[in-house]
Amino acid sequence: MKLIIRYLTALILTIYTGSVFGQLIDNEQPHSSVKWEQINRPNFQLIFPQEFRNSASLLAHRIDSMLVLASKDLGRKPKKISIILHENHIEQNGFAQLAPRKVEAFSTPGPASDNQEWLPNLIQHELRHVAQFDKLTGKMSGPFLEQLALAFYGIHLPAWYFEGDAVSIETQFSSGGRGRLPSFLMPLRTNEMTGKKYTFDKNILGSFRDITPSYYLTGYLMNTYLTNHFGYPVKGQIMEDMRRHLLRPYNFNRALRKATNMNSHDLYKATISELRSTWEDGEKLPSQAEIRPNDQRYFSHLFLPQSDGSDAIFYLFQSPQEVTQFREWSGGKEKTLLKIGYQLTPYFHQSGDFIVWDEIRKDGRFGKQTYNIIRLYNIKTGRSESLSRNSRLYSPIIDAEKGGIYAVQVDQDNVASLIYIDIISKEQSKIIDFPSGILVQQPALNNKKDKIIAIAVSEKGTNLMEIDLQTKATSLVFPWSNQQFERPIYAGEDLIFKAHFDQIDNIYRYSKAENKTYRISNSAFGAFYPSLSSDGNLLYNEYQNDGYRLAKLELRNENQEEIKPVFEAPAITDQQISGTFSNKLKVENGDFEVKKYNTLSDFFNFHSLSISANNFEDFDNYKPGIFWLANDLMNTSQLKLGYEYDMDIEKSIYSAELVYQKYYPKFIAKYQNRGRIGYAKSSNPNAETIQFDYRDHYYSFEMQLPFSLYRGNNIYSFGLNVGTSYQKNYDLSINNLKNFNEEIILPMNYIAYFNRNARRSSMDLVPRWGQNISIIYRHLPFENELDGNLFAIKSNFFFPGFFANHAFQARFNYQDNTGRFDNSYEIPMISAFGHFKSGKVSNNLMLNYRFPIAYPDWTIGSLAYIKRFHGYFFADYQNLHNSDIAPKTYGIGLSVDLNIFRYKLPDFGVGSKLSYINDASATNKIVPSFSFSYSY
């Protein structure tokens, strides 16, 4: 019996986790115009755009040693892995996956400062996940078992563990890594030192209302506690014990307890207890700054405070109730200037009447073709405009005297340069190409507008670099190190910047004349984003448990303490790391052969068997079956061969499906051989209904043109789908059946849609403003024996509610259908539709008002973690042309958002609804209903 239970558990978790990981993986495509190349080695395949050849070749020489470092403590050499570098995707991220097996890395370094180069650090992190895959489930591989392997990995290894472990590896085997950054540890340290002692569940699963550390941070600290007390080999012991017992419930906790005599919760408590004693021993100095308190109901951030020539202070405002926006604080009053779009990192620069910033844009069709553009806002006129298009520009700064903007450009081989943009003409000119291998970030002008100070990042580490705009010469300010510098600015001839010389982020001043460094701020938790006001005071952000607060400090010499900066930052909590990492492994010399890569070369890349036709995205009408899946590495083709059994009618279905999405149209071709049943009236006087069997060949073809765009605070999606099919019926169980169509020839289906929705804050249940319309038309233009058509309009509109995060929703739907489509419905039905007698529905109107109720952050053991309760009132009208003012149904709903079993994703929703039916035919006037959903 125990064995049966274990197998059932494994099967259920396979379904669950296959769905989760299928949704987590990015299935967007790169642009069809990208020319791909590859370096193929015994241990890896590196795939990259043609323009990235130089940088990819340098990286390729390091990957063999990275694979050794990522896996040596686990005692298993990883199998050959494909690594794809998406240089045309400027978002900083990456992931490792199975089904199909690969690593995808978005290789362009961005404007967010770090303590080392972006791409090698990212690859080292992702290769640790590859090593984790192979240690735990390495014997399960393609062409049949990769999805099952991914399921076991996802269900057995908690997200906090596998991500914390990877952060530990990136820190251990580099001179940088997040384990050396005080800003990485800051959210947890601040909460603990200010009495915000949250539960294990809250610190790994998050909260709508409070700032919590990420599961990366919580997991990293728990991992370092493990290695500090049990040594690095303990991780291999845990993984080996899990590998030997893949069907064992609670596998990770059992392996952890065997190795340490602790479960996950015990490990968390021990970690936090030790950290508290360390942090409480530190000296707490009172801040001399004037800090503006939080006047919001929940936490908020007032990023990058700046003032220029007036008493007004401008900042970038963020909170869980609001989307990102520029705000102005003047005369004790605050006002919103402009809501903006997505950014890679919070950034803007204000000077005179202008605010300039950068925003992400994406190609309308290809999600892995993204850009970073420059935007300009006129404070006086309230107008905003774009100064670049389809660009790769970052961190713009205004030169008000020249009427232009400087920005950093990173090309498709990660070579950085300084660009000048004229505000009026929008013409761009290149000022200087920076030395090869050096990325420049966050530039700032001096008062004379003839020099720029910026952050420099290279293989040697980080530094500050000064650029002479007249001679184009560059000079380094400090020795190369692993400091995370941020926002350097000029104060006369001196430099002000953020660093962490004493393992807390603070604001420092470097006097070039004296060659001395002074600490300006004495923050308990972290000080960031310095700027100088017109009166010479320092504006910056002081981090507290309720967000990045606006702080103001007088720049008096007596407030500044001279220090002897220690540039080399140690690993803060990992006691096993001493000094700076130096790779002693052999690095491959010589040139690697570079060849062209064709995406079709992996067209038949079969990797997994699955028991779901739709990757478990929809459990309605589930039919048991088995499917063999193939995906190419670029997500441009998907091939699926399958068999299903329909238990309701006891018939089998054989199928083959091909999806090809490399170019602007997506194509979907499908074949099914289906067992069917039908019903006919007999010709005898009793007109009995007779059931008959038959099979059919069903061929379908669909072309999709989907587009989506970011435009400031709005998100647009629109497109056109056109489809047709051919159905050939055969093997009829009744001979000479009259009026039975042996074939249905090319019915045509068209769908056109347009959606425009405002960005949502984390607490918004739906968009505050939104307009969504789709038009559907179906007909039979090539049929002689059949006729009919269907025309439908579906719409969905959102409006702001009475209070923050409340919203009205109105959905109007219309349908006209005849002939073969007479019994088909494309529009959604009103609540409790099946509980009263209804004639043919041609239109309906559904109104509701949605509102949050509470954010409890309740933990129910390891079973569930409840984040939010929310509700809604609704009133639904049917066939408006025949109805009165009273709705057909109305009622109330209550929902809860939660996580289960301490899994970070998916986010589950459980809802209940009471519907009152205003119709005399209803047997029960009040009808309860329940819902269960999940999202990512």
N, C-alpha and C positions, 0 to 999 in steps of 0.2 A: 504493500500500500504506500509506504514512504517513497519508493521508487516512482510509482505512478504519479504521486503528488509532485515530485520534483520535475518530472517530465512535463506535466501540465503547467507548472510554474514557469518553466523555461519557455514553453510555447507561448503562454500569455505575455511574458516579458519580451519575447521576440517581436510579437505583434506591436506591443506598446513602443518599444525602443526603435524598431524599424521605422515607425511613423515619426517619432521624435527626430531622429537623426536625418531622416529624409527631408524634413522641413528645415532643419538647422543649416544644412549645406546650401551654399549659394549656387543656384542653378541658372544664373544669368550667363549671357554669352559675351565674348569679346567682339569687337567690330569685325565685320566680314572682310575689311580691307587689310587687316594685319597680316604681314608676311612672317611666318613662324620659322624658327631655326631650332636646332637641337645639338646638344653634346651628349653622346651616349657612352657611358662608362660601365664597367662591370657592376658597380654598386648603385648607380643612379642614372636617370635620364633627366637632363635639364632642358626644358623647352622655354623659349623666350622670343620676343619680337626681334626682327632683324636689326632694328635701330639700337637694341640693347646688347649687341654682341660683345663689345669691349668689357662692359661691367659684368655680364654673365660669365665670360671667360675667366675673369679674376675670381669670381665667386666659386666657379667650378673647381678650381684648384684647392679650395678649402673644405669642400663638402665631405670628402672621404674622412678627414680627421674629425669633422663635426659628427658624422655618423658614429664613429668610435666613442667620442665623448658622450654622446647622447645615450649610449646603450651599455657601456662597459660595466656599470654597477648592477645591471640586470642580467648579465651573463648570457645574452643572446644577441647574435649579430642580426641586424634587420635585413629582410629580404630587399631586393632591388626596388627602388621607389622612383616614381616619376614626380618631378618638381616643376611646376609651371609658374613662370614669372610674368605677372600681368603689369607691365610697365605703363600701359595706357589707363590703368585704374588708379586714381590718385588717393583713394581712401586708404588709410594705413591699417591693414589687417592681414589676416592669413588664416588658413585652417588645414588640418590634415584629416583625411577621411578614408574610409573603405567603401566599396560598392559604388563607383570603382575606386581602386587604391591609388591615391595621389596626395600631393601637397600642392596647394595653390597659395601663392604669396603675392601680395600687392606691393611691388618693389619700390615705388617712388617715395623717397623721404619727404615728409611734410613740414609744416611750420612749427609743430610742437617740439619743444626742446627735449633732449634726452642726454644720457651720459655716455653714449657710444653711437657707432653707426647703426642705422636702422635695419638694413637688409640682413647682414650676417646674424644679428641678434634675433631677428624674426625666424630665420631658417633654423638656427640652433633650437629655438623654442618648439617649432613645429616638428623637427626631427625627434624630439623627445616623445611626442605623441606617437610617432611612427614606432619608436622603440617600445612604447607601452602596448600598442596594438599587437606587435609581434611577440612580445613576452607573454601576454595573456592568451591570445587566440591565434598565434602564428601558424598552427597546423590547419586552421580553417582558411581556405584560400579559394581563389577563382579556379575554374569557371562556375562553381556552384555555391560556395559557402561564405562569401564576403559579407553579405548582409546579415547573416546569422552571427558572424564574428563581431560585427559592429554592434549588434544587439547585445551580445554578452558583455562587450566592453562597456557600453553605455549603462547597462543595468547594474553591473557589478562595481564599477569604479565611480565614486561620487565625483561630480564636477569640481567640487572644492579640492579634491585630492589630485585629479589628473592635471588641473590647471596650476595648482600650487606647486606640484612637483616640477612642472615645466618651467615655472618662474625660478624655482630653485636651481635648475640646471642652467638656465640662461645666466644666472648670477655666478654660479660656481665656475663656469667655463668661459668667462669673458672678463674684461676689465670693468664692465658696467653692469647692466641688469637692474631690474626693479628692486632687488634686495638691497641695493646700495642707496636707494632714494628715500630720504625722509618723507617726501611728499606722498610716496606710495603707502607708507605706514601711517600717515597723518590722520586719516579719518578714524581709525580704530583707537589710536593713542589719544586723540582729542576726546572722543566719547568716554573712554575709560577714566581719564583724568578729570573730567567734569561731571562725573556721576551718571553718565548715560550708559549704563551697563546692560546691554541688550542680550537676548538669548542667542544660542547657537543658531537656531532657525532664522532669526531676524538678520543675523550677520552674514548668512550665506544666501538667503533668499530675498533680502531687500525689503523696502518699505516705501509706500507712497508718501508718508508724512514726515519721516525722519531721514537724516543722512546716515547711511550705514556703509561699512566697508564692503567691497566687492568680495565675491567668493574666491577670486584670485588672491586677494590679500589675506583673507581668513585662512584659506588653504595653504598659502605659502608659509604663514607663521606656524601652522600646525605641522607642516612638513619639516620646518627647521627645528621645531621642538623634538620631533622624532629623531632626526639625525644628530642633534646635539646630545641626546640622552642614550641613543641606541646605535649610533654610528650610521654611515652611509649604507652599509650592507643590509640594513633592516628593510629598505624598500624592495630589494631583490627578494628577500625572504617572504615578504607579504605577497608580492606578485606571483612567486613560485607556488606558494600555498594556494592561492586563488586559482592558478592555472590547473592545478591537480584536482580541483573540486568545482568545475564550472557549473555543475547542476545543483550546487549546494545553496539553499536560501541564505540570505544575509551573509554572503560570501566575504565581502570586504571586512565587515565587523568581526567575523569569526577569525579571519586571518590576522587582523590587527590585534585582537585579543591574545591570540596564540603567541605573537611576537612581542607584545608589550604589556599584556595583562590589562589592556584598556580597550573600550570601544570608542566610536567616533566622539560621542558626547563627553566621555571621560577625557579623551585627548584634548578636546576643546577647552574644558575646564582647567586642565593642567597647564595648557598653553597660556590662557588668559591670566591665571594666577601668577605664573612666573613673570609675565610681561608687566603686570601691575606692580609687582615688587620692584622691578627694574625702573619703571617710569616714575614711581612715587619717590624714589631715592634722589631724583634729579632736582636741582635747584630751580625754584620758580621765581623769576624776576618780574616785578610789576612793569607793565608797558607804559611808556611815556606818551603814547599816541592818544589822540582824541578819536574814539571809535564810535561810529554811528550804530546804535542798536537796531536790531531787527524789528520792524513794525508790521511784519506780515504774520498771518496765522500759522504758516508753516515756514520751513527754512527757505532762504533765498540767497542768491549770489548777486553781488554788485561788482562785476568784473571790471578791471582796468580803469579805475577812476581817473579822469583827466579834466583839466581846466586850462583855458587859454584866453587871457585878457579880460575876464569878467569874473563875477562871483559865482557863476554857474558851474556845476560839476556834472560831467557826462559820464555815463557808465553803461555797461551791457548787463541787463537785468535778466535773471533766470530764476524760476521757482517751479515747484510741481503744479501750481495752478495756472501758470502763464507760459506762453512760448517765449523764445528769446526775443528781446526788444531793446532798443536804445531808449534810455530815460535821461531826463535832465532834472537836477536838483538845484533850485534857486529860490532864495528868500524863504527857506523853510518849507517849500512846496515841491512836489514831485509831479512830473507829467511824462506821458509816453510820447516819444517822437516817431518811432517806426518799428514795426515787427519785421524781423528779417528771416532769411532762410537758413539752411543747414551750413555749418562751418566745421572744418576739421578740428579746430581748437578755438576757444573764445579769443577774438581779436578785433580791434579797431584802432584808428588813430584820428584824433580830433585836432584841428587847427583852424582858427578864425571861424568862418561861417560853414566849414565843411567837416563832414565825417567820412572817412574812407575805410573800407573793410573788404575782406574776401569771402566768397561764398562758393559752395559746391554746385556744379551743374552736371547733368548727365545727358548722354545721347538719348534721344527719344526712344530708340529701339533697342540699343545694345547696353545692357546694364553695367558692363565692365569697360565702357568707354566713358570716362568722367573727366571733368575739367574743374579748374579753380579760377574763378573770374574776379575782377575788381569792380566794386560798386562804390558809388559816391552819393552822399546825401547833403543837400543844401539846407542848413538849419533855418535860414530865414524864409525860404520859399516853401519848404516842406517837400520838395521834389527829389526823387532819387533816380539814378540812371546807371547803366553799366558802362564801364570804360574799356572792357575787353570782352572778347567772345571766344569760346573754345580754347582758352588759354591754360597755362600751367604756372600761374603767378601767385605769389604768397606775400603776406605781411607788408602791405602798402603803407607808405608814409608820405605825408603832404609836404611839399615845399611851396608855401604860400607866396613867397616872393617871386618865384619863377612861374607860378601857376601850373605846376605839374606834380607828378607823383612818382616816387621811386618804389620799385617792388623787386622781389627776388623771383627769378625764373629758373625752373629745373627742367631740363630738356629730357628727351626720351632715352638718353644714356646716363641720366642722373648727373649731368654737368650743370653747375649752377652759374648764373650770371646776374648782373644788376641791370634792370630795365628802367627806362624813364618814359612816362606817358604824359603827353600834353592834355590837360583837362578839356580844353576847347576842341581841339582837332581830333583827339583820341589817338594820335599817331604815336607809335612806339619806336624807341631807339635803344640800342644796346650800349651801355656805358662801359662795362668791363666783364670779361670772362674770368671767373675765379680759378685759382690753380687747380689742376686735375686732382680729383679725389677729395676736395674740400667742399662741403655743403655749408652754405651761409644762411642764417636764420635771424629773424626779428631785428632788422636794421633800424637805426635811429640817427637823425641828423644833429649836428652841433648847431650852435647859435649862428655861426657865420655861414652855414649851409655849404661848407666846402669839405666836410669830412663826415663819414658815417662810421658808427660803431655797430658791430653785429656779432652774433655767435658763430663760431666756426666748429664744424664737426668733421673728423676724418678718421682714418684707420688708427691714427695715433691717439685719438681721444677728443676732448673738447677744449675750447679756448675762446677768447675774445679777439676779434680782428678789427683793426682800424683801416678804413679805405679812404685814401686821398682822392677826391673827385677831380682835382686838377691834374695831378700827375699819374693817376690810376695805380699808384703804388699801394701795396697792402703790407701791414705789419702786425705781428702777434703781440698781444699785451702780456700774457702769462705763459708759463710752461704748459705743454700739453698735459691733460689730466683726465679724470673721470668725474669732474664736477658737472652738475646739471645747472648751467647758467641760464638765466631768463631775463628778458626785457632790459638789456643794457641801454642806458641813456647818458647823455652828457649833462654835467653840472659845471658850466664854465669849461675849464680844461680837464676837470676831473671826470671820472666815470662812476655811475651808480648802477648797480645790478643786483640780482638775486643769486645767492649761492647757498651752499650748506656746509661751510667749513667746520662747524661745530655739531654736525648731525641734526640740525634744525634749520629749515629754510629761513633765511633772514636777508635783509637789505644791507648792502655794503657799499662803501665809497672807496675808490682807489685814486689816490693822489699821484699823478704822474710826476709832478715836480719833486715830491718827497719820496717817491717810490714806496709808499706806505698804504696799508689797507685799514679801513675803519669800519666797525659794525655800527650801523645807524639804528636799526630796529632791534628790539630784544623780545621778539615774539615767543610766547610759550609753546605755540603749535606750528606756526608758519606764517611768513610774510611774503607777499608776491606782488608783481605787476607795478613797479614804482613809476611815478611820473612827477614832474615838477609843475607846480601851479605858478601863475604869473607873479604872485607875491613871494616866490622862492621857497614855499613850503613843500614838503614831500607828501604826495598822495599815493596811497598803496592799498592793498587788500590784506587785512588781518584775518587769518582763518580761525573760526570758532565752530562750536558744535551746531550752530544754526546757519552756517554758510560763510562765504567770503564777504566779510564786512568792509565797509568803506572806512579807511583810517587816514588821519592827517597828523603830520608830525613836523614841528619846527626844526629846520636844519641848522641847529646851533652846534658849534664845535664841542661844547661841554656835554652834549648829549651823545657824542660819538666816542666809541672805545677803540683804540688801536689794537689790532690783533696781528698775529703771525699766521697767515693763512696756511692751512694744511690742505693742499690741493687733492691729494689722493684720498678718495672716499672709501672707507672699508664697508664690507658687508655688515649690516647693522645687527641682525639677529643670528646669522649663521656662524656659530663659533668654530666650525670646521674650516672656514676659509681664512687664510692668513696671507696678507699681502695681495698684490695684483697678479691676476692669472697670466701665465705665459705658456703658450701652447708648445710643448716639446715634441709633439708628434710630427712625423715627416709630412711635409706638404709637397704635393706633386709638382714637379717642374716640367718645363716644356709646353708646347702648344697642344691643346686638345683639338681634335678634328671637329669642325662645325659643318653640319649638313642641314639641308632643308627639311622641314617637318610638314607633313600633310595631315590635316585633321582626319581625313578618311582612312588613314592607316590603322586607326583603332576602331573602325566602324563595327567590327565583329568582336568587340571586347566584352565577351560574356563573363559575368562575374558572380551572379547570385541566382538562386532559386527563391521565389517568394510565394506566399499563399494569398496574396491580395492583388487584385487587378489594378488598384489605384493607389498603391503605397499607403493603404490604410487611411486615406484622407476622408473616406465616407464609408460608414458601416451600415447605411441603409441598404436593404436588399442584398446583403452579403451572400455570395455564393462560394462555397469551398472549391478550391482549385489549386493549381500549381503553375507558376510562370517562370520562364527563364529570361533573365534580363541582361541587356548589353547597353553600355553607354560609352561613347568616346570621351577622351580626357577633357575636351573643350566644351562639353555640354551642348554640342551642336547636333548630335544624333542619338536617338534612343530606339532600341529594338526590343520587342517583347513577344515571346511565343508562349501560348498558354492553353490550359484546359480548365474548364469549370463544370460543375454539376449543379443544376438548378433543382434543389430538393422540392420546391413547390410543385413543379410539373414533372419531376423525375426525368429530365432530359439533359444531355451533355452539350457543351459548347467548346469548339476548338477555335483558336484565334491567333492572329498575327497582327502586330501593330508596328508602324514605323513613324517616328517623329523626326523631322529634319528642320533645324532652326538656325542655320548658319547665316542666312541672308535676311533681307527685310521681311519677306513673308515667311511665316512658319507654316510648314506643311505637315498634315497628319493623314496618313493612309492606314486603313484598317480592313482586315478581312475576318469574318466570323462564319463558321458553319454551325448553325443553331438548330437544336430540337425545339419544335413549337407545338402548341395545341390551338385549336380553333373550335368555334361552335357554329352550327347551322340548324335551320328549321327544316324538319322533314316535310315531305309533300303529302303525308296522310292527313286525314281530317283533324286529327288531334294536334297537329303542328308541333310535334315533340322537338325539344332541343337535343341535338346530337353532338357529342364531342368527337373531334377527329384530330389525328396527329399528322404532322408533316415536318420536313426539314427545309432549311433555306441556306442559300449562299448569300451573304450580305457583305457588300463592298461599300465602303464610305471613304470620302475624301474631303478634307477641309483645308482651307487657306485662311490664315489669320494675319492681320496687320495690327499688332498691339504697340502702342506708344505711351510713354509716361515721361513727364517733365517736372522739374522743380523750377518754380518762379517765385522767388522771395518767400513769402509766408504761405503760398498756395502750391498745391500739388495737383497736376493735371494728368489725366489718363484718357485716352480716346483710341478708337480703332474700328476696324471692320473685319467681320468674319463671314466667309462665304463657304457653304458646304453643299454636298450632294451625295447621293448613294444609289446603288443598284441592288435590287433584291430579286433573287431567282428562287422560287419555291419548287420543291420536288418531293418525291416519295410520299405522296398523299395516301392516307389510310382508307379513304372512301373514293371509289371510282365514280366518274361522271358527276362530280359535285358542281352544281350550277353557280354561276356568278363568283367563282373563285378565281382570283387574279394570280396567274402563274408568275408574273413578274411585275415589279413596280420600277419604272424607268426614270431615273434622275430627278427625283423631287429636289427642289432648290430651297435652300435656307440662307437667309441674310440677317446679320445682326450688326447694327451700327450703334456705337455708344460714345458718350462724352461725360466726363466726370471732372468737377472742379471742387476741391475741398481745402479748407484752411488747415494748416498744421495743427496737430493736437498736442496739448501739454500732457504730462504723464497722468494727471488727474481727470482729464477730459474723457468722458464716456463715448462721445461721438464728436465730430468736428463742430465748431461753433457756427461756421458758415459752410454750406455745401450745396452743390447743385449736381445731380446725377440723373442722366436720362439715357435710356436705351430703346431702340426701335427694332422690332423683329418682324420679318415677313417670310412666309413659307407658301410655296405654290407648286403646281405640277405641270410645267409648261410642255413636257415631252410625252405626256400620257394621253392616250385616246380613250381609254376605258374609265379612267378615274378623273375627278375634278375636285375643286375646292381650293381655298386659300385661308391663310391666317395672317392677320395684322395685329400687332400689339405694341403698346407703349408702356414702359415702366419708368417711374420717376421716384426720386428720393431727395428731399430737401431738408436742410438743417438750419436752425436759427438759434441765436443765443437765448438762454433761459433767464429767469429772474435773478439768479445768483451765480457766483463763480462755479464753473464746471457743470451747470445745469444747461439743458438744451431742449428745444422743441424739434420734433421730427414729423414730417408730413410726406406720405407716400400716396401718389395717385397713379392708378393703373387702368388701362383701357385695352379691350380686346374685341376683335370682330373675326369670327371664324365660320367657315361654311364647308360643306361637302365632306371629304375625307377627314378634315381637321375639326369637324363639328364638335367632337367630344374631347378635344385637346385644350389644355389650359397652359399658357405661358406666363400668366400673371400670378402673383402670390395671392392666396386666399386669406380672408379675414380670420380673426381668432375664433375658435370653436366652430369652424365651418362645417364639420361633419356631424354636428349635434342638433341640426335643425334641417327642415326640408327647404331646399333651395332650387329655384329654377336656374335657367342658364344665366351665368354671370358675364356681364359685358364690361363692368367697371367697378372699381371700389376706391375708397379713400380711407387711409389708416393714419390716425393721429396719435402721437404719444408725447409725453413729457418725461424726460429722464433726469435723475438727480442722484448724487452720492448721498449716502446716509452716514457711514462711519468707516474709519480706517483702524481697526482694532489691533492688528498684528498679533493675533492669538496663536499660540502653539498648542496643538492637541497631540501631545506625545510626538512620536515619529510619523504619525498617520497623516496629519494635515497642518498647514500653516495658513491662517485666514488673513488676507490682506485688506479686503474691502467688502462692504455691503453697499448695494445701490438698488434703487427701485425705479418704477415708472408707473404712470397712469396712461390708459389708452382708451380710445374710442374709435370704432371701425364702422364705416358705412359701406353698404353694398348696393349696387345698381342705383346710383344717385338719381337717375331720371324717374325712378319709381318710389323713392323713399321720402320720408318726412324729415323733420329736423332732428329727431331722435336717432342715435346710432343703432345699428343692428346688434352689435356687441360692445361692451365696455367693461373695464375692470382695472385691476392693479397687479403689478408684478414685483417680485423681490428676487435679487440675485446676490450671489457671493462669489468673490474671486479668491482663489486659493491655489496653493501648491500641495502636492501629495508626496509622501514618502521622502521628503527632503530633496526632491528633484527640482533643479532650477527651472527647467522647461519640460513640458509645456505649462503654460498658465491655464488652469482649469476654471470653468465657470459652471456653477450649479444654480438653477433658477426654478422658481415656482410662479404660477400665474392663476388668478381667479378671474374667470370670464362670466359676465352676466349676459344672457341671451335675450334680446328684446324681440322675441318671435313666438307667436302662439303655437307653432308646431313643435317647439322644443319640449322634450320630455322632462329634462332637468334644466332649470333656468340658470343654475350656477354650476359651472364646469371647471374643475381644477385641472391643471396640466403642469408638467415638469420638463425641464430641459437639462442637458449636459453637453458642454462644449469645451473645446480647447483651442488655444491660439499660441502664436510664437512672437 
